[in-house]
Amino acid sequence: MIRVVLPAHLRTLARVSGEVRLEVAGPVTQRSILDALERQYPVLCGAIRDHVSQQRRPFVRFFACCEDFSHESPDAPLPEAVAEGREPFLIVGAIAGGAR
């Protein structure tokens, strides 16, 4: 069972609270997790990745085991701790801005 943590606005959209738990068949990758997430919560289709290109949306980041996987291949295997459900896969809404 894969554990996924969504940002507050996506939890509201999907009408869930807390972590989402997903069954993922085959290798645990960003793509397999997002495919399972969108199957279980179709309202999230297009919110995390583009409908056509399937590329990650700007200002959305992916983390696992304290590492940023946002720029990794969507088909790269994620850490074993995520695949075994010991650690969550985090989808984070990035914040833009900074000093003037």
N, C-alpha and C positions, 0 to 999 in steps of 0.2 A: 504494500500500500504506500503510495507516494503522498507526501504531505506538501501542500502548496499554501503559501501565505500570499494573499492578495492585498494591494493597497485599499484603503477605506472606500474610495470611490468605485472600485471594481467590485468590492464586497456588496456595496449598496446596489449596484446594477444587477448583480447576480442573486441578490436577496439571500446572502449567506452571512453568518457571523463566525468569526474565528477561522481556523485553518480549513482548507478543503482537502479531502482525501480522495485519491484517484487510483484506479487500477490501470496500470500501464503494461501492455503486452510488448514483449520484445525488449530491445535495449532501451535503457532510460536515457533519453536525450532531451534537449529543449523542445525539439519538434514533437517527440512522442508525448511529452507532458502537455504541451499546448494543444495538440490534437485531442487528447483525452479531456482536457479542460473544456474545450469548445464543444465537444460532443455532449458532455454532461451539462454545460451551461451555454446553450447556443446564443444567448444574449451577449456573450463576450466576444463573439466572432467579429473581427474588425477592430476591437478595442485594444488588443495587445499587439497584433500584427496586421499588416495590410491584407485586405481581402484577396487581392490578385497576386501580388508578389510574395506574400507570406513573410515579408521582412518585418523585423521588430519595429514598432512605432517609435518615433523620436520621443525622448523623455520617458521611455520605459527601459528599465534595466533588470537584468537577471543575476541573482546571486545564489551561491551554494557553498556551504562550508566556509564562509567568510571570504569568498573569492568572487570577483566580478566575471561573469561568463557572458556578458552582453555582446562582446565582439567575437566570441568563439563561434565555430560552425554550429548551426542548429542540429547537426547530426553527430556532433562529438559526444562521446559518453560522458555523463555527469559522474561526480564522485560516488563511490560505493555507499557511503553513508546516506546519500540521498536515495539511491536505488533501493536500499534496505529499509528506508523510512525512519532512520535514526536522526537524520537532519532534514529540515524542510528546504524546498526550492522556493526562493523568495522572488516575487515579481514586485518591483519597486517603481513608484512614480518619481522620476528625477525632478529636481527643482532647478530652474534656471535663475540666473541673476548673479549678483556679486557686488563688489565695490564700485562706486562711481568713478 
